[in-house]
Amino acid sequence: MTATRVDADVIRSLPKAVLHDHLDGGLRPATVVELAAAVGHTLPATDPDELAAWYFEAANSGDLVRYIATFEHTLAVMQNREGLLRVAEEYVLDLAADGVVYAEVRYAPELNTRGGLSLSEVVEAVQEGLAAGMAKAAAAGTPVRVGTLLCGMRMFDRVREAADLAVAYRDAGVVGFDIAGAEDGFPPADHLDAFEHLRRESVPFTIHAGEAHGLPSIHQALQVCGAQRIGHGVRITEDIVDGKLGRLAGWVRDRRIPLEMCPTSNLQTGAAASIAEHPITALKDLGFRVTLNTDNRLVSGTTMTREMSLLVEEAGWTVEDLRTVTVNAVKSAFIPFDERRALIEDVVLPGYAAAL
């Protein structure tokens, strides 16, 4: 079969799926400016375009810790119900406008309680905002299904509380769990009780691993904690030499463990050198279940359309490659099998067939 040429209009039209995208990393710059003024928070810039440029420049440090520090300003405007409702609704509408048909949004409720909201109030406000966004997107003819992943911050002591929330709200829009924050020095096994609780309650979870820390973090996330997916996982390539897979890499590939890869973000944090050399292409070609993601759209100045376009332009990807990672993502979603199958058969494959 001849590979299909991809141009910008084709990419914009393709159905997309994103599994790794942080709510507090994807706000509209104009919204940050308006909400910051309302709560009296000082920003590095008050013009939306200048603020967007500041975020992108600050995130291009090559350092994960500094990258994470840029969230100070988005979190500052997400400390009350009104801010959370607006941010969540706009999150959905922005994804729908980008052609996303399935998304999982993740955030850590404990980071949104400085204004006096309880953890449950945070979750309920976000879910209400997401539901409003999904209703508006569907009415506009661009439906998108959004599930929520609740995060625990691995360097703090409320991870078990976040896991309890995921269990409590799993029938109210929450589809899974994650731990986030600085990887190095904060191994996932520090929170083994939370993961054991999730497994007992049959709640799926992913773990950030293999980005700032290497193979031991991936091994621990999978073999000790029992993660069903890996957030990032770019450093699995350290277990691949001249195309030969080591035991851990073989385990990840052979058991179809999804890798939530985020090319632009990985460049910013120093986990990859360039889009052309990003491990996602080699891993795709070796048969790993790679998925393509944005991570933080404001902080990385990106969208799913942009991530796809970069891989086409700089790594030689085709429509068939984009279809592969999209199907991979839907297959790996933390929603029931029948819903995944319907999305693939009724939405994703017909959308790509139209482009081939």
C-alpha positions in Angstrom: 0.0 0.0 0.0 1.4 3.4 -1.0 1.8 5.8 1.9 -0.5 8.8 1.8 0.9 12.3 1.6 -0.3 14.5 4.5 -0.9 18.2 4.3 -2.1 20.6 7.0 -5.8 20.6 5.9 -5.8 16.8 6.1 -4.2 16.7 9.6 -6.8 19.2 10.9 -9.6 17.1 9.6 -8.4 13.8 11.2 -10.1 12.4 14.3 -7.7 12.5 17.2 -7.4 10.9 20.6 -5.3 12.1 23.5 -4.6 10.2 26.7 -2.0 12.4 28.4 -3.1 16.0 28.8 -3.1 18.1 32.0 -6.0 20.4 32.8 -3.8 23.0 34.5 -1.4 23.0 31.5 -4.0 23.8 28.8 -5.7 27.0 29.7 -6.4 29.7 27.1 -4.0 32.6 27.7 -6.9 35.1 27.6 -8.7 33.1 30.3 -5.6 33.1 32.5 -5.4 36.9 32.1 -9.1 37.5 32.9 -9.3 35.1 35.9 -6.0 36.4 37.3 -7.3 39.9 37.3 -10.5 38.7 39.0 -8.6 37.1 41.9 -5.7 39.6 42.1 -2.9 37.4 41.0 0.1 39.0 39.3 1.2 37.5 36.0 4.5 37.8 34.1 2.5 39.4 31.2 -1.1 40.6 30.9 -1.4 40.6 27.1 -2.6 37.1 26.1 -0.2 36.8 23.2 2.7 37.9 25.4 1.7 35.5 28.2 1.5 32.6 25.7 5.0 33.5 24.5 6.2 33.7 28.1 4.9 30.2 28.9 6.5 28.7 25.8 9.9 30.3 26.5 9.9 29.5 30.2 9.1 25.9 29.4 11.9 25.6 26.9 14.5 25.3 29.6 15.4 21.6 29.2 14.6 21.1 32.9 11.6 19.2 34.2 11.5 21.0 37.5 11.5 24.4 35.9 8.9 23.2 33.4 6.6 22.2 36.3 7.2 25.6 38.0 5.3 27.4 35.1 2.1 26.0 36.5 2.1 28.5 39.4 0.1 31.0 37.3 -2.5 28.6 35.9 -3.1 27.0 39.3 -3.6 30.5 40.8 -6.7 31.0 38.7 -8.1 27.5 39.4 -8.8 27.9 43.2 -12.6 28.6 43.1 -15.6 27.0 41.6 -16.1 29.7 38.9 -12.5 29.3 37.6 -12.7 25.5 37.6 -16.0 25.5 35.7 -14.8 27.8 33.0 -11.4 26.1 32.6 -13.0 22.7 32.3 -15.6 23.8 29.8 -13.1 25.6 27.6 -10.8 22.6 27.8 -13.4 20.4 26.1 -14.3 23.0 23.5 -10.7 23.6 22.6 -10.1 19.9 22.1 -13.3 19.6 20.0 -12.1 22.4 17.8 -8.8 20.5 17.2 -10.6 17.4 16.0 -10.2 15.4 19.2 -13.0 12.8 19.5 -11.7 11.1 22.7 -9.7 12.6 25.6 -8.6 11.8 29.1 -7.9 14.9 31.1 -5.8 14.7 34.3 -5.3 17.0 37.2 -4.4 16.8 41.0 -7.4 18.0 43.1 -5.1 18.8 46.0 -3.6 21.6 44.0 -7.0 23.4 43.7 -7.9 23.7 47.4 -6.1 26.9 48.4 -9.3 28.9 48.0 -11.1 26.8 50.5 -12.7 24.1 48.2 -12.7 20.6 49.5 -11.3 17.8 47.3 -14.8 16.6 46.5 -15.9 20.1 45.6 -13.0 20.4 43.2 -13.8 17.2 41.5 -17.5 18.0 41.2 -16.8 21.5 39.7 -14.4 20.1 37.1 -16.9 17.4 36.1 -19.7 19.9 35.8 -17.5 22.1 33.6 -16.5 19.1 31.4 -20.1 18.0 31.0 -21.1 21.5 29.9 -18.3 21.5 27.4 -19.2 18.1 26.0 -22.9 19.2 25.7 -21.8 22.4 23.8 -19.4 20.5 21.5 -22.1 17.9 20.7 -24.6 20.6 19.9 -22.1 22.2 17.5 -21.6 18.9 15.7 -18.1 18.2 17.1 -18.8 15.6 19.8 -15.9 14.6 22.1 -15.9 12.1 24.9 -13.8 13.2 27.9 -12.9 11.0 30.8 -11.0 12.2 33.9 -7.9 10.9 35.5 -7.3 12.1 39.1 -3.7 12.6 40.0 -1.8 12.3 43.3 1.3 14.4 43.6 4.1 12.0 44.2 6.3 14.4 46.3 3.5 15.1 48.8 1.5 12.9 51.2 -2.1 13.0 49.8 -1.7 10.4 47.1 -4.0 7.9 48.9 -6.6 10.6 49.3 -6.6 11.2 45.5 -6.9 7.4 45.0 -9.9 7.3 47.3 -11.4 10.1 45.2 -10.9 8.1 42.0 -12.7 5.2 43.5 -15.5 7.4 44.8 -16.1 9.2 41.5 -15.5 6.4 39.1 -19.2 6.3 38.1 -19.3 10.1 37.8 -16.9 10.8 34.9 -13.6 9.7 36.6 -12.1 6.8 34.6 -8.7 6.3 36.2 -5.7 7.6 38.2 -2.2 8.8 37.9 0.7 10.2 39.9 2.4 13.3 38.7 5.1 15.7 39.7 8.9 15.4 39.8 10.0 11.8 39.1 13.6 11.9 40.3 13.8 11.1 44.0 10.1 10.3 44.3 9.7 6.6 43.2 6.1 5.4 42.5 6.5 2.6 45.1 6.4 5.2 47.8 2.7 5.1 47.2 2.2 1.4 46.9 -0.8 1.5 49.3 -2.7 3.8 46.9 -2.0 1.5 43.9 -3.0 -1.6 45.9 -6.2 0.1 46.9 -7.0 1.0 43.2 -6.3 -2.6 42.1 -8.6 -4.0 44.8 -11.3 -1.6 43.6 -10.7 -2.3 39.9 -9.8 1.3 39.0 -7.2 1.5 36.2 -4.2 3.7 36.5 -1.2 5.1 34.7 2.1 6.3 36.2 4.4 9.0 35.0 7.7 7.1 34.5 10.7 7.0 32.2 10.9 10.7 31.5 13.2 12.4 34.1 14.1 9.0 35.6 15.1 6.0 33.6 14.5 2.3 33.4 14.1 1.7 37.1 11.1 4.0 37.3 9.4 2.1 34.4 10.2 -1.2 35.9 8.8 -0.2 39.3 5.7 1.4 37.8 4.8 -1.8 36.0 6.2 -4.7 38.0 5.8 -3.3 41.6 2.9 -0.9 41.3 1.0 -2.6 38.5 0.3 0.3 36.1 -1.7 -0.4 33.0 -0.1 2.4 31.1 3.1 4.5 31.3 3.1 8.3 31.1 5.9 9.3 28.7 8.2 6.2 28.9 10.7 7.7 26.4 13.6 6.2 28.2 12.5 2.6 27.5 14.9 3.0 24.6 17.8 2.6 27.1 16.8 -1.1 27.1 17.0 -1.4 23.3 20.4 -1.8 21.6 20.7 -2.0 17.8 17.0 -3.0 17.6 17.4 -5.8 20.2 15.0 -5.5 23.0 16.1 -6.1 26.6 13.8 -7.9 29.1 11.9 -4.8 30.2 11.5 -3.4 26.7 10.3 -6.8 25.6 7.8 -6.9 28.4 6.4 -3.5 27.5 6.1 -4.3 23.8 4.9 -7.9 24.1 2.2 -7.1 26.6 1.0 -4.1 24.6 1.6 -1.7 27.5 0.6 1.7 26.1 3.2 4.5 26.2 1.7 8.0 26.5 4.3 9.9 24.5 4.5 13.7 24.3 7.1 14.8 21.8 7.1 18.6 22.2 7.0 18.4 26.0 9.9 15.9 26.0 12.0 18.3 24.0 11.3 21.0 26.5 12.2 18.9 29.5 15.3 17.5 27.9 14.0 13.9 27.5 14.5 14.0 23.8 16.8 15.9 21.4 14.5 16.7 18.5 11.3 15.6 16.9 13.1 13.8 14.2 15.0 11.8 16.8 12.2 11.4 19.3 11.8 7.7 20.4 8.2 7.6 19.3 9.1 6.9 15.7 11.5 4.1 16.4 9.2 2.6 19.0 6.3 2.7 16.6 8.4 0.9 14.0 9.4 -1.7 16.5 5.8 -2.5 17.3 5.3 -0.8 20.7 1.8 0.5 21.5 2.8 4.2 21.3 0.2 6.9 21.6 0.6 10.6 20.7 -0.2 13.3 23.2 0.1 17.0 24.0 0.9 16.9 27.8 0.3 20.6 28.4 -1.1 22.6 25.5 -0.5 26.1 26.9 2.9 25.4 28.4 4.2 23.6 25.3 2.4 25.9 22.8 0.9 22.9 21.1 -2.2 21.0 20.0 -2.8 17.5 18.7 -2.8 18.9 15.1 0.6 20.5 15.8 2.1 17.3 17.3 0.9 15.3 14.3 2.2 18.0 11.9 5.6 18.0 13.5 6.0 14.2 13.1 4.9 14.4 9.5 7.3 17.3 8.7 10.3 16.2 10.7 10.0 12.4 11.1 8.3 11.4 7.9 5.0 10.2 9.3 2.1 9.3 7.0 -1.6 9.2 7.5 -1.3 5.5 8.2 1.1 6.3 11.0 -1.3 8.9 12.5 -4.1 6.4 12.2 -2.0 3.8 14.1 -1.3 6.0 17.1 -4.9 7.2 17.2 -6.3 3.6 17.2 -3.6 2.7 19.8 -4.9 5.5 22.0 -8.5 4.5 21.8 -7.7 0.9 22.4 -5.8 2.0 25.5 -8.5 4.3 26.9 -9.7 3.6 30.5 -13.3 3.2 29.3 -15.4 0.0 28.6 -14.4 -2.1 25.7 -17.7 -1.6 23.8 -17.2 2.2 23.9 -13.7 1.9 22.7 -14.7 -0.4 19.8 -17.6 1.9 18.8 -15.2 4.9 18.7 -12.7 3.1 16.6 -15.2 1.5 14.2 -17.7 4.4 13.9 -15.5 7.5 14.2 -11.8 6.9 13.9 -11.5 4.5 11.0 -14.1 6.2 8.8 -12.4 9.5 9.5 -9.0 8.2 8.4 -10.6 6.3 5.4 -11.8 9.7 4.1 -8.2 11.0 4.1 -6.7 8.0 2.4 
